């Protein structure tokens, strides 16, 4: 594994260095400026010389106006620019502080006056402008907001929540500083369908859970660009939205800062839940500290003496979080560890609350005094009991007899480097690189400290681009990016608590070779006691993503033409793909899993699971062999063409097309993936099964299983065990790919912006957008049999599991739909924006979105409705009745779900100017789908009509208000007045968000289809909704406070079970909505001037300032005693202090 990890690090560096000299490189985060030059009469001024100057680096770009007096300068780095226009016979025009944002065309017109060029008309731009020359729905979080906005955890990704159409799971005030995608839904899209980029480099893992690759250092971020709808053909790879993080660059002057953010639990309020349990505040420490410096790279008199060639930015940040987690669980008593169960004869015993007799499995008679003779005890069984921590002396809470508080440390380190090199007026090179390291040790695993997880995630992103200004009207941008997500998951070694030998456990393995940790404890499941979980680790995975692309721009009069190509090579080196959900007696632990229950499925038993443990009498034992390692890979090719046409002074038309080809799903470099193909299943060769147990007695267990391809690649030799034996060569399909190829992925984009007046613009557009699928982390094709061997034993003895009854359980098999299409969406929008007094803008818009081919799961091996309730099937094992014999569930990932979104979006915005910035973002929306995430399992796999309903993330109302205000008092005063009364800044955020939808159901199989983890819904006989005034928080099952109505006026239950063999009429997420939430946070900053250009700033930030706990979710299971009640609250005030020195 270390060699693999090293290879990726080296590969990242080599690729970036080699591509420095390449002419092709991903989507760029550049800006564009354009406008008309006219004289005092309003006539066009052709041939005027236009110069655009970067005010930080002094880099200049030049062009001349067209016959229409129009100019365009493209591919500029975001920032502040000066526009100057010169023509003989006119005064020179100069406009400074023009703020250019990434991805958006900014219009800046110039009005020339008659006079000499030695005379200059100087104008200073206002920071707030309407978006008059672009149809995109693009939002920006500018540098001042990033600098001054309080953010719990300082993750700039979460700033996207400040904009309409962007909805996040959880409160903006919630603490988040680690690896996350933000839990965003942008205009009704899934998190996995959006794209995060860091300076053009892909920032989303190839593993399909959508987690980000790294977290940007707040101090190095220049702006956060959010593309929510109708973005140009230049932007691909997402069918939802894009969040683009753009790093600062250096300039001609040196700037820097050093800082620390500090948190301590003594400053915080206690949480509602801990107060209720009588617990003190959770011990917590948080320190976030670092520095940043930027400026020119020069050697006086030797290199870059004018400070206009090479610029740098370097930053480092460290995060140290220390907190303590408390676990309260039930463990075996000290007497039980000696085979003594006499305490269970007391009807008041805390474990069962009744008398429990332990029987001798040999005679069926009770053991005297419930004590098993010492000579009958199993050495390994007692070892299993001793592997549990001992009960906590004097502690008893219900049946829980163990309480422990343990540390859970987390550490981060972020390194960011920016380099900008200006070779000359035509050539410049830009490099951006970040290294993000996150390490953590979990406090517990399944509530115990025996095999806790040790995390190490060294993530990397980098991009390098070359800008070639071929002529004033021709520009070429080449970019190469590399992103690598690495995950090392180990077992925390301290104290050796994970070692089985420490507890006297020594049973022989079924697969003794290639154990990652041979001496690790197994997983022990004992009825009515906490699971002792050895877990599936250690494991490793890495996801490299490499992009090269090229963008060419040509200005033809009032047309800005842009062409581009992109190639992406991505994959997942997966040594973490064990998935045996739904396998009877299965395990994810390479060191085995024992199940001890009360009955032992008809075999001799004591009648009590924990007594069976002492005797070593397991119900089932399972063990997996050498872990499967699969190097998944995928290729993507794209091209696009687009035009931005300034048809008139008021009308801008934008149109283009993008084409995408993606390798159908992912293939393996070693050929070691397997799928189930129903068309290759032969019923005539079906296995023979025991009708009672479902065990396979004879026949081909791989009937219908195929391995893509016609033979093993050379790379498989020595790496894939069955490639060397040839045992399964008969499974090759003759077809190289998992799914079908799709060539018709054309994505047209169309939009316009029409300026009604100098202060008003209307924008509209529509288009088709496609997402890049990731490697599914719920369907592991490389973890399927025969690549991941597993043996299960039924009703054996723990001292020698192999001596039990070998059981060929029906196989749990994961597969992929061969028609696996690329997820896509059609989006359309119309927006009106107006420039208001007070340097602010207001916009109102409608956005619609229809998502197609979204991933979900369907169980291919489900039973027809009512099968299990037919009289002739009584007593027959479920798996015997399934259509594909020899298999249990067969979850198939299929891209077949759809979604609909309609949203009204309002925004009032003022960019930072003269000490004040504010924003109000409100979204009123409706989002429906028939699968809200890729892991959603259809309620009825044979009929999807029950699945259509509000999306899990449907949130009708979202309101976010933010502000920054530098108090004007004594700002220019000197001496003690300024030191005490000047330099104060206030910053605040308020967020309201309505709740998510729910349905009423349980996991019971009323329909008789042999369901796995699907919920089945109940019938609702009436309206359950209570008015807001009648809803009340509940203290538990004993009160009459409800969030929704559970009985009708006559006292009859509203929720009733469907008839056996049927589904309820209720559809998914149709019963109501959970409680909403609102949060308010505020910060106070005090700045001190130390000397010229040197400042010291103290910050105090109050998250959830009023200490308002929001209601938790409502209980939706009719079987629960608190059905219809809200019994929990979340959220507490947290305080953060910081000190910063800057120059």
PyMOL commands that set and color helices and strands:
alter all, ss='L'
color gray80, all
select helices_A, chain A and resi 2-19+143-148+156-162+191-193+218-220+265-267+272-276+336-338+342-345+368-370+374-376+379-387+494-496+500-503+600-602+609-615+678-680+683-685+714-716+721-725+729-731+781-783+798-803+867-869+871-873+878-881+944-947+975-981
alter helices_A, ss='H'
color red, helices_A
select strands_A, chain A and resi 30-38+49-54+60-64+70-77+79-86+92-100+105-107+110-111+120-124+137-141+166-168+184-186+195-198+201-202+221-229+242-247+255-264+284-296+310-329+402-407+410-422+427-441+453-471+474-491+523-526+539-556+559-574+593-596+620-624+630-646+651-662+667-668+675-676+688-689+696-698+705-706+746-757+760-770+790-794+805-807+815-816+824-836+840-859+891-913+916-929+949-950+957-966+984-993+997-998+1001-1002+1016-1017+1019-1020+1055-1056+1072-1073+1077-1091+1094-1103+1110-1111+1129-1130+1134-1142
alter strands_A, ss='S'
color yellow, strands_A
deselect
rebuild
show_as cartoon
